[in-house]
Structures are given as C-alpha cells and as structure tokens.
Amino acid sequence: MDSLTQITLGAAIGEVVLGKKAGNRAMLWGAIAGTFPDLDIMANFVTDQVSALAYHRAFTHSILFAVVVPLGMGLLVYRLYGGREGPWPKDGKVSLLTGWLFFFLAVFLGSSLMPLEINNVGGIALMVSTAMIAFPLIVYLREKVRKTPSVNENPSWWGWMQLFFWAILTHPLLDACTTYGTQLFEPFSTLRIAWNVVSVADPLYTIPFLVCLILASRQIRGSHKRLRYNWAGILISSAYLLLCTSFFWYANQRLTATLEKENITATRQVVGPTILNNILWQGTAETPTSFYTGQYSLLDKEPFFKLKEVPKNHHLVKDHWEDRDVKILRWFADGYFSVEQENDGTFRLNDLRYGQIEVPGKRPMPIFYFVLQEKEGQLQAVHVQQGPEDREASMSGLWERIMGE
C-alpha cells in the first residue's frame, strides 16, 4: 500500500513489540522499518523501466528479506544507543560501515538470485543499502549532539531484531492484500501473491489507524491508554480488511453471475477494488480470444458488471514472445493483457487487470500500459505509463461511477 499506511503500520507494530521499554523510539524505528521494503523504488534511478517494474515488490518485499535484514539492523540500532553486547565493535562509525556492507551484500546477493532478468543489480543494491543506512546514520549524529539523555530504555539487540522482523514482515503481508500483490518468495520464485481485497491506497484503512497511533504516541510510555489506542488502530484496520474481504467475495460472485447472464464462458477471472475505495470493483474475465472487462459498484441498481469485450491480439507480438521485455511484461500482467499496433509502428501492451479510465473525447486509457518498439531485433519498452494521464477528468469520472448507475 502507500507509504503513509506502511509507516503507520510499522510504527504500531514497533509499539507492540518494544513500546513498554523504548517508548516513542519503538514507534520511530517501527515506522522506519515499515519503509524499508519500499526502498526498492531506488531502482528507478539506476536501471531501465522494465527492470524497475519487475524489481518493485520483489526481493525487498520477501520473507527472506524480513529475516536477514533485522539481523544487522537490530544489532546496529542497539549499538547506536550504547549497547555493548553482540559481535560488532562498540564504536558507532565502525558499526555503520559494517552495517552498510552487510545490507549491500544481502540486497545484492538476494537480488542477483531473482529468476527475472534485472539489469544493474549492483547499482540497485548500492542505492537501496545506502538509503537504508541513512536512517541509523541520522540517529547516530543526533545522539552525538544530544545534550539531554533519553529516558527510554535500550532493549537488548534481540529485542530490536524482533521489532525489525515484525515491522518489515507485515509490510509485504499487507501489500499482498492489494490488487498489485507482492513476491513473498523471492529469490526462489516470482510468484506474486495478490488477494485483491483492498486498494493500494485507501483512506478508510489509513486515517483511523493513523489517528489512533497519534493518540497513542501522546500517552505515557507503558500506560494502559497508550496500549488501548495502539491496539484500537490495529483492530479497526484489521476489521476493515475483513469487511473488504467480504466485498471482494460478493464482487467476485457478481462477475460470475454477469458472465453466466451474458453466456460468456471464461477460463479465469479477476476482481479488485478501484483506487481509494472499496465500493467500485473492477472485473476482468478471459476467454480464448478476448477479455471482458468492466466495473460494478455496490451502489449500482443492477447487480451485474458492465462488461466490454477487448480482443487479445496476442498474435501481434508472437514473434517476440520470449524477448526479455515482453516476457517480463507478460509476467507482470499475469497474462491479462491486450496488444494494439500504433500507426508509428510501435505496439501498446495494455494490462487489463486494473481496467480502463474513460476520459471524454479520448480512447479508453488502461491504468497500466507499455509502449514497445523494435530495436536490434527485439521489442523493447520505451514507455511505461502508470496511472491515467488526465487525472482530474478520470478522478471525477471515478467518483461518479462509485456512486452507482
């Protein structure tokens, strides 16, 4: 999900694990740990668009990453607050350098073993590990100039490792609830887990959770009120996920009923919420030659999806089926894609899982599409579009559609 949501979740988990001992320090480091998996966006600065697309929610969102990184980060944070146990030297500078090297090697080795062909893994590992070490570096400098000693305890390095493990692990688990999904089993498998029950950004999940977290942070360390506020945020957000899950099952049933009503025999289907809400659902069904895609609002008068047929046209790129970029984009779309040939000789590969944005006066625009051009005998992506180009018009249309027809 979005960064604010992951920061909120991480901070709440930090409070659960070490709040009684470390106070707001636990929330702070939980929030920081909650951002670590999304540091994979640093790949955008050092590699091509397709590699960055394949790397997002990959190794840094894996269970292995959640296990390995806390081994270094937990001990490093413990050292920075003056702890003496553990194998690293007590000096903060040496610990930071050792920590950076540990994170670089972990990210580099894990990313290098990923099955998909990712360009410039070394550059990606350098950027991600440097971004990771920046957080403890800032804390180290702050502790050096701090005049008033902290009243919070420095838990054991094992305690800090547990905080980082749970704060990092819950990040990809929450991402797995979205339509985008996450690759929990990298670098051993490219399988993307996507339960499709909540949007990648949903204020009804985030805002109550964030309010409860802020209220908890203002209470005395270890107090019952602090505990209650923090758990209230966790329970309310979890209950909302359960509500979204029930909506998912209902929407999936409505898509099945729509296909039966229109005599469409689909080989598979997928449904998921549209952005920022859990009322309007997108559905896509596959047949041997076409996709049927459309939306259904829980506020619609008729309990059926409004489907449109989209020809696959996969034959347009059959000669380039195993080209590196085409192969990765086919995997990314999970096979739910159509192909169009443009007048300039390029191809447009449309990811249909998230539907299309209807903008007056323009042809339907998929949320994700990729422009491919033949270079040196291979089709290569020259443009990756993520999100509608006409945002104001598309958001207006989205709100109208949420309210039902």
N, C-alpha and C positions, 0 to 999 in steps of 0.2 A: 504494500500500500504506500501512500505518500509518506514523505519524510517526517512530517509533524506527527502522524499517527504512530510511526515506528519509534520516534523519540519518546512519545508518551508511554507507549507500552514498555519500552526498555526501562524508563525511569520507575514505573510501577513495579516491574519485576525486581529492579535493584532494591527498592524499598522492602519488598517481601523477603529477599534473601539476607540483606545486611542492614536494613533500616534501623533496627534497635541499637546496633553498635556504631554504625558510621553516619547515621542521620542523613542530612541532605547530600553528603558525599556519595552515599549509595545511590540516591536518585540521579546525581550528576553522572556517575560512571555508568549507571544503567542506561541513561539516555545516550551517552557516547557509544556504548556497546551496541545499542539499537541502531546506530547509524553505520556501523562497520560494514555489514553486508552490501549496503548501497554505495559504498566507495568504488564498486565496480564501474560506476559511471565515469571514472577517471580514464577508462579505456577509450572514451571518445576523443581524448586529446592526443593519443599516440598510435592509433590504429585506424583501419578503414571502417566504414559504416556497418558493413555486414559482420565483421569480426566483433565490433562493439555490441551489435544487436544480439549475437549468439552468446557473448560473454555476460550480458546482463542477466541477473538472477541465475547464475551458473555456479562456479566453484565457491565464490564468497557467500552464496546462499545455501551451501550444502551442509549436511550433518557433519562431515569431516572437518570443515572449516570451523564449525561451532565447537568441536572437540579440541582441535590443535591450537587455535589462536589463544584461548584462555590460559593455556599452559604458560605462555610467555607474558601475556598482558596482566594476568593476575599477580604473578611474581614481580613484574616490573612496577605496578602500582603500589604493591606492598613495600617495595624498596624505596620508592619515591617519598613515601610517608615515614621513612626512617626505620622500617623493619629490618631485622638482622638475619632472619632465617633464610634458608634457600641457597642454591649453588652460585648465584651471581655475586660479584663484588658489591660492597655497600655503596661505593661511590656512584652518584646519580648519573654522571656523564658516561661512565663505562656501561652502566645498565641500559641507558638509552641507546647507545651504539650497538650493544649486544642484542637488545630488543628489536631494533630496526633490522639487523641482519637476520634474526630469527623469522620475523614476519616476511621479509623479502623471500627467503628460501622457501617458506611454507607456501606462499602465494605462487611463486614461480614453479615449484615442483607440482603443486596441485593443478595449476592451470595448464602446464605442459602435458599432463596426462589426460586432459579432456579429449574425448573422441572427435569432436568437431575441429576443423582446421582454423585455428585462431592465429592471425598474424601479429608479430611483435609481442610475444608473451613476456619477454624480458622487460620491455618498456612498460607494459601494463603492471607487472609485478613491482617495478620501481615506483610507479605513480601511486599504486594502492598502498604499499608498505610505508611510503613517505607520508601519505595522508594519515595513516593510522598512527604513526609515531608522533605526529604533530600534536595530538591531544595530550599525551603524557609529558611532552616537552613543555607545553604551556603550563601545565600543573607544576612541573619541576622549577620553572623560572618563577612562578608565583610563590612557591614555598621558600625559595631563596630570598625573596624580598619581603616576605610576610613578617610583620612586627608582632602581631598578637597570635599566640599559639592557639590551635584549633581545640575546641572542647570535645570533638568527636574522636572516637577510638580508631585505631588502625587494626582492623581484624587480621587474622592470620592470612598468609598467602593462599592457603587452601580455600578460605572463605571468599577472597577476591576472585579466585578462579571459578568458584561456583557461581558468583554473580555474573561474570562474563559469559560463562557457558549458557546459563538460562536466558540472559538478555539477548545473546546472539541467536540462540536456537529458536526462540519464539518469533523472531523476525521472519525467517523463511516459512515457518509454520503458518503465520498469519497471511503471508503472501500466497501460500498455497490455497487459501480460501478465495482468492480473486480469480477473475477470468484470465488474467495473464499467466498465472501459475509460476512455479519455481522448480529448479532442478536440484532436488534434495539429495540425489545420489551421485552427483559429480564427485570425483572424475571417473567413476566407474560406469555411469550410464547417463545418457542425455534425456532420459525420461523426464518429462515436465509434468509435475503434479498440479492440477488446476481443478479445484472443486466448484468454482463458478458461483459461489453463493453471495459474494459481496463485491462491490465495485472497487477499483484500485484507489478511489478517493470517495469517501462517504462521510459527510459531516455529522450525520446522525450517530455514527460509530465514534467519531473522534471527539466531538465537542463535549458531551457529558463526561467522557473519560478524562479529558484534559482538565475540566473544571474540578472534578474530584481530586485529581492529582495536585493541582494548585492549592486546594484547600488542605490537603494532607501535608504538603510541604510547609505550611504556615503553623503547624501544630508542634508541640514539644516532642522531641525525639523519644520514641518508645511509648508515647501516650496512647490510650485507647481510642481517642478521637482521630489521631493520625492513622492508626491501624484501620479504623472503620471507614474513613474517607478513601483510603487507598484501595481497600477491598471492594468498596462500593463501585469504584470506577471499573475494576476488573470484572465484577459480576454483571454490571449493567452492560458493558461492552460485549461480554460473552453471551448474555441473554439476547442482545441484538443480533449476534451472529446466528443464534438458534432461530430467531424469527426470520432472518434472511434465508436460512436453510429451508424452512417450511415454504417460503415464497418460491424458492428455486424448484422444489418438487412440484408445486402447483403449476408453475410456468411450464415445466417440462411436460406435465400431463396435458396442458393446453396445446402445446405444439404437437404432441402425438394425436390429440383429438382433431386438430386442424388438418394434419396430413391424411387422416382417415376420412374426414369430411370431403376433402378435395381429391380423394383417390390417388394420392401420391405414395408410392412405395419407396421409402427411404432406406438406405443401407446403414445410416447412422445419423445422429443429430446432436446439436449442442445448444444450450441456452445459457444466458448470463445476463446480469443486470447492466444497464447502461450507466454512464458516468454520473456520479454524485447522488445516486438514489437507488432504491430497491423496489420501485413501483413499475418502472418501464423496463421490460425484458426483451432482449434480442435473441432471436432463434434462427438457426441455420440447419437445414437438412440436406443430405447428399443423396443423389441418385447416380446411376452410371454415367449420365451425360451432363447433368446440370446440378446446380444448387438452388434451393428455395430459401430465401432469406427475408426476414421481416420482424416486426415488433408487436408486442402485446403489452398493454398497460392493465394493471389490476383494476383500473377505473374505467376500462372500456365497457360499453354496453353489451357487446357481443363477446363471449368468452373464447375468441379464436384469434390467432395471429393473422396479420395482413401480409401475406407472402407474395414475393415476386420471384420469377424464375431468372436465374443468371447462368448462361451457358459456361461450361468449364473452359473450353478451348485449350485444353492442356496440350493438344497436338501442335500448337504453335511453338512450343519450346521443347518438344520431344527430342530433337537432335541435340539439345543442350541439357538434357535431363540430369546428367551427372557432373555438369560444370560446378565448380566449387560454390559460387554464389547462389546458383539456382538450387543446389542441393540443400544449402543451409536455409534458404527462404522457404523451401518446401517443408523442411522440418519445422521451422518456426511457425508456419501457418497450420501445422498438423494436417496437411492435405486439404484444408478448407480454403482453396484459392481458385480464382479465375484468372485468365490471361487475356489481355487485349493488345492488339498491334496498333501503334500510333502511325500517323502519316509521315513522321520523320524517320521511320524505320526502327524506332525503339519499341520495347514491349513494356506493358504495365502489368505487374503481378499484384492482384488485389487479395488481401487477406479478408475473408468474409466472416470470420468468427465474431467480429465486433460490429458488423452491419455497415450501413452506408448512411452518410449525412445528406439529407435533402436540403439543398440551397436553391431558392427560386432563381430561375434563369440559367442554372448550371446543371451539368450532368451529376448524378449521384457520386459522392466522394467517399470512398471507404476510409475508415479510421486509420488503417494501415495499408499503404500501397508502396510498391517499389518499382522504379523505372530501371529497366535493364537495356544495355546496349552491347552489341557485339564488338569485342576488342581482341585482336590476336586469336581469333577462332573460338573465343568463349564469350558467353553472356555474363557481363559484369554489372553490378548495381551502381548506377551513377547518381541515384537519388533515393533516399528513404524518407517517406513522409509519415510522421506520427502525429495524428490529430488533424481535425478539419482546418482548411486554410481560411475560410470565412467564419471565424469563431463567434462573432456577435450574432450573425444570422442563424448559425447552427444551434447555438445555445437557446435562442428564442424559440426555434422550432422544437428543440428538445423539451422545453418546459411545456409548450402547448400539447405535445404528444403525451407527456406524462399525465396530464390532466384528463386524458381519455377521449375517445371518439364515440 
